[in-house]
């Protein structure tokens, strides 16, 4: 959709504003990937187990995902710049808190506040793209957004490995402080103050979505720990999961029937491409989050690689993804996203299935790098077409709401990926190493090469089998992408498209 004339200003400089915003987005993504490398060190230093330490990521992702719907609306109401700067300040201060913690429980609490800060920032980046870039340039803008994700995949693990090896895991959080200060100054200077729109806030919707997601994720992640039985008294794993699903159903019913402005504008889903893009990005969030845990644990526990060397395994993925992003961005503005995104999602599934087949205790490193390189191709072709397709037809007054929905579904996928892979890893460890009881293996052996050699095969098999889950989930996203309809701006002459948008 082209921008209405009242949104455009002669002095508006879209690209500098976007560069300032993606610095903060980059920091958020780095903080997600950096923790996967530090997980074994945190696990050992804070005397935790696999099921608990994964909550360092899951708590962050849950606190990130749940408020996205309302923070997108807050951006429309008070301005994306104000919300972005507030979130950046919260995220930076919470990062320092994370580094100062001395217990796994306090680290999880600090990560919750980090997630809240991230939830204020992320929708604003997409909302600004939607509002200051015309539809026929949005693919290139989204390619920068996607390239940022690719760069974070590279920088996060490598920087994390260097910091963990040299200074300790605490410094993966302390490093955010100077980046946050620089990002704050740049955003203050370069991001424009865009017009605001009046919105009411659905507090009941916020409560229902929070309760429903928490029950669902907690039940999935803690299921293996309690052998899918009783947690305490009458409370069971399955009762939590079912309660979560029921509350989410009530939330959707409330959104459909509320007379005031709903938290989740279901009318947005009348756009077929918006609905399908949300489905696809959910599976991408699931897969990208889930695949890091078994790969890093295998590399450090079975292969004895240091955090830095383990992170270097991801270099081909990040380099290829970043190199492809500008090309894919230009292609997205000219070609149907059905084929571009579909190709990327297919590559992602094939790469993860391939990786699950080659993970063995003594496999040559180059055999691991081949499917990881294919993951780079997948990342290069997924992000830009999915993001631009989701935002293509958003009304300007709902840019923040639409961006909030899109990022919520991505983060819900990431939360479920983190929870699902934790449950599956513990299940597979218990099956392949029954004497070690899954979690205790992670606690003793994930510190870097400490696992007895006799257990290497079983541990490798458990991690390889776990990778089959994200590989299968991405196929759902592939089906969704293949059902995209050709965007309006590719069906019409440019002048006709602008007239239609303005009407």
N, C-alpha and C positions, 0 to 999 in steps of 0.2 A: 504494500500500500504506500503510495506517495505521501509525503508530509503535507498537511494542510498549510496554506500560506501563513496563517497566523502563528504557527510554530517556528517558522524560519526567521532567522535574523541575519542581516548582512555580515555582522562581526563574528558569527558562529564559526568555530573551527572544529569540525567533528573529529578529525584524526588526533590532534593533540589531546583533546578531552578523552578519547578512547584509550590512548596510550597511558594516561594518568590513571584511569580506572582499572586497566588490566594489570597494573603493578600490584594493586591490592588483591585482585582476583588470583594473580600468580602466587602471592603469599599464602592465600587460603589453600590452594591446591598443593603447594610445596609442603604445607603443614600436614596435609593428609598423607602424602606419599612418604614424607620423611619419617613418620612414625612407624611405618611398616618395617623399615630397616632397623630402627631402634628397638623394635618389639622384643627380640631376644635379650638385649641388655637390660631393658626395663623389667622384664620378667625375672631375670636373675637378681638384679640389684634390689628390687622391692619385694623379693621372695613371694612371687605370685605364681599362678598357673595359667595355662593356655586360655581356659574359659573366662577367667577374670581379666587378664591383660588385654584381651580383644575388646573389652569394654572401654579401654582408653580410646579406641577408635569409634566404637559403636555409640558411646555417650556423646562424643563430638558430632557424629553424623546425625544422631537423633535430635540433639539440640539445634543442629543446623537445619534439619528438614522441617520440623513441626512449625516453626514460626514463619516460614517463607511465604505462606499465603498472606499473612497479615502484614509482614514487612514490605511486600510488594505494594499493598494498598497504602501503607504509610508513606511510601515513596511518592505515590500519586498525590497524596493529600498534602504532605509537607515539603515535597521536592526530593528528587533522587539524590541530589548533592548532600543535603543535610543528613539524610539517612545513611548514606555511604560513609560520611565522615564520622558520624556517631558510632557506626559499627566498626570502623577501622580503629577508633580509640579503644573500644571495649575489647576487640580482638588482641590488640597490642598489649594492653595491660594484663589480660588473661594469660597471654603467652609467658610473660615474666613470672606470673603466679605459678604456672605449670613447672617452670624450671626450678622454683624454690621449694616445691613439695618434697616430702620425704616418705610418703606412704602411697600405695596404689589407690586407696580410697580417695585421698585428697587430690591426687592427680586426675582422677575421673571427674571429680567435682569441678576442678579448674578447666578441664576440657569442655564441660558443659557450657561454661561462660564463653570460651573460645567459639563454640558452635553458635551461640546466640549472636556474637559479633559478626561472624561470617554470614549468618542469615540476614542481617541488615544490609550487608554489602552486595551480595551476589545478585539479587533481582535488579538492583539499580544499574548494573553494567548492561544487562540486556535491555532494560527500559530505555536507557540513553541511546543505545544502538537503534532501537525501534523508532525513537522520536527525532533523532537528528540525522539519520541516514535514509535516503529514499530507497524504495524497494529494490531497484535495480543495482544498488551498491551495497546492499546489506549482506550479500554473500561474502564480499571481500572483508567487510567489518567482522563478520562472524568467523572468517578464516583466521583473523588475528586472535579472536577469542579462543579458537581451537588450537592455534599455534602456541598460545600461552599454556594451554593444558599439556601439549607435547613437551614444551620446555620444562614445565614443572615436573613431569615424569622423569626427565633426565637430571635436573638440578637437585630435586628433592632427595632421592636416594643416595646420590653421590655425595652431596653436601652432608646428608645425615651420616653416611658412613665415615667421612673424614672427621666430623665433629664427635661422633661416638667413639671412634678409635683414639682421637687425640685429646679431647677435653671431657668426654662423658656425655651421656644421653641428655642431660639437662640443657646442653647448649643448642640442641635442635629447636628449643623454644626461645632461649635468650636471643638467638640470631634474628628473631622477628622484630625486636625492639627498634633497631636502627632502620630497618626496611619500612616499618610502620610509620616512623617519623617522616622519612623522605616521601612516602606515598601520601601522607596527610598534607604536606606542604604543596606537592604537585597538584593534588585534587583541588585544594583551596584556590589555586591560581588558574587552573586550566579547565575545570569542569564548569559549564554554564549553569546558571539558575534557571531552570525551565518552569513554565507555567504549572500551577497546581490545580487539582480538581477535588471537589468536595466528595467525601466518602463517609459512610457510616461503617461501624466496625461490629462484626458479629461475634460477640464474646462467647456466646453459647457454642457457636461453631468452633472457636478456638479450643474450648474446653473438651468438646467431644473428639476433635481430631487428635488432641494431645493424649487423652486417655486411651483412645483406640489404638493409636500407633505404639504407645508404650507397652500396653498389654501384649500386642501381637509380637513385637520385637523381643521383649523380655522372655516371652514364652518360647519362641523359636531358639533363642540363643542359650537359654538355661535348660532346655529339654534334655540334652544328653547328660548334663551334670546330675540331674535328678532321675535319670533313667526313664524319662518321659512319664514319671509318676507323680507322687505327692511332693509338694514343696514344703508345706506346713499345714498340719491339720487337714481341713477339707479342701484347702487350696491346692490345685494340681496344675501341671504344665498345660494340659489340654483345656482346662477350664479358663486359663488365662488367654490362650490363643482364641478360643471360641468367643470369649468376652470381647476381645479386641476386634474380631470380625463383626460382632453384633453392634458394637459402639460405632465402628466405621460406617456400617449400614445406616444406623440412626443419623449419623452426621450427614450422609448423602441425602437421606430423606428430608432432613431439616433444611439443607441447602436448596432442595427443590421446592419446598413449601413456604419458606420464610417470606414474610411480606416486606421486611426491610431488605437492605442490600446484603446478599449472602457473602460469606467469606470466600467461597469457591463459586465464581459465576459459571454455572453449568451451561449458560448460553454460549460460552466460548467454545464448547465442545461440539456445537453445531457445525463448525468448520471442520470438515473431515480431515484435512491435513494436520490441523492443530491436535486433534485427538490421536491420530496415528503417530505423529512426532513425539507426543508425550509417552505413548506406549513404547516406542523404540528407545527413547532416552532412558526410560526406567530400566530396561534390560542392559543398556550400556553402563549405567551407574552400578548396577548389580555386578556385572562381569569385571569391570576395571577395578572395583574395590576388592572383590573376592579373590581375584587371581594373585594379588601381591602377597597375601599371607602364606599360602602353601609354598610358593616359589622361594620367598626369603627364608622361611624356616628350613626348607630342604637345603638351600645353598649354604647356610651357616651351620646347621646341625649335622647333616650327613657329609657334605663336601668340606666342611671345616673352613669355609671362606670367611674372612673378616667382613664386618659390615660394609666397608668401602668396596672390597672386591665383589661382594654379593651384589651391591648396587650397580657395579659396572656391567653386570649382565643385561641391564635395561638400556644401555647406551644405544644399541641399534634401533630399538623401538622409538626412543625419543628423537634421535637424529632424523630418522626417516619420516616420522610424523611431522616434525617441524619443517623439513624440506618440502614436503608435499602440500602443506597448508596453504601457501599463496596460490599455487596452481589450482588446488581444489576450490578455493574461494572464488577465483575468476570463473571456473567451470560452473559453479553453483549458480552464478548470476545468469548463465546462458543456457544451461541444460536442465532437464527434469531431475529433481532430487531422488526420484524413484531408483534410478540406476546407480547414481553416485553413492547414496547412502546404503543401498542394497549391497553394492560391491564391498563397501567397508565392513558392514555387519557380517557378510559371508566370510570375509578374510579373518575377522575376529574369532568366529566360531571355529573355523578350520585351524587357526593357529593354536587355540586353547586345547582342542582335541589332539593336535599334533604334539603339543608340549606334554600332555598327559601320557602319551605313548613313549616318549624318549626319556622321561625322568627315571634314572636308575642310579645306584650308588657310584658306578664307575664310568658313566657315559662321558665321552669327550665333550668339553665345554662348547666346541664349535657346533655340535649337534643341538645344544640348547639354544644357541644364538639364532639358528635359522627360524624356528617358529616365533621367537621373540622379535626378529626383524619383520616377520609377517604381521605381527601385532602393530608395528609401527605403520605399516601400510593401512591397516584397519583404522587406527586412530586418525590418520591423515584424511581418510574419506568419510568418517562418521560425523564429526562434530559440526563442521560448517553447514552441510546440507540439512541436518536435523534442526539446528538452531534457527537457521534462516527460514525454513519451512514452517516452524512453529510460530514465528513472529510475523510472517509475511502479511497476514490479513488482520492483525490486531487493530482495533480502534484506538486512536491516540489516548483517549481518556481511560482506557483499560490496559495501557502498555505495562504499567507496573503489576497489575493483577495477572495479566497473561504471563509475564516473566516470572512472577511468583509461583504460578501453577507449574510452569515448565521446570523450574529449578526444584520445586517441591517433589515432582515425580522423579526427577533425576536423583535427588537425595534420598527419597524413600527407597528407590532401587539400591542405592549405596548402603543404606541401613540394613535392608533385607539381605544384601550380599554379604555384609560383615557378619550379621547374625547367622545366616544360613551356612556360610563357610566355616564359622566357628563350630556350629553343631556337627557339621559333616566331618570336619577334621578330627574332632574328639571321637566321633563314632568310628571312623576308619582307623584311628590309632588304637582304639579299644579292640577292634576286630583283628587288626594285623599284629598288634603287640599286646595281647590280652594280659600278660603277666605284669605289664608296665602301667596298665589302666589309663592310657591316653594322656590325661592332663599331667601326670607326674613325669612322663617322658619329656613333655615340653618344658617343664620346670627345670629338669636336670640337664637336658641335652640341648636346649635351644640357645645356650650361651656361646656356641661357636665351637663345634668339633668335639664336644665332650660326650657325645652319645657313643656307647660301646659299639664296636664294629659289627658285632653279631646282630645288632638291632637296625643296622643301616637299611637293609632290604625292606624290612617291614615298614619303617618310617617313610622310605621313599615311595613305597606302594600306597601308603595312606595319603601322602600329599598328591601323588599322581591321580588317584581316584577322586580326590576332592576337586581337582580342576575340571572334571567332567561336568560338574554342576553349572559353573558360569558358561561353559561351552554350549550347553543345552539351552540355557535361558536366552542367550543371544539370538538363537534361531527364532524366538517369538518376535524379537525386534526386526529380524529380517523379513518375516511375513508382513509386519506392519508397514515397513518401508516400501515393499513391492506393491502395496495398495494405495500409495500416494497418487493424487490426481495432479495433472500438470498445472503449475501456478498460473494465475491470470496474466501476470506480466510477460509470460512466455507465449501466451495465446493471442495477445493483442499487440497492436502497434503502440509504442510508448505514449503518444499523445492520447490515444483512447484510454489507456490504462490510467493516466493521470486524471482525465475527466471523470472516469468512473469512481476513482478514489475520492475526489473532491465532492462528488455528488453524495 
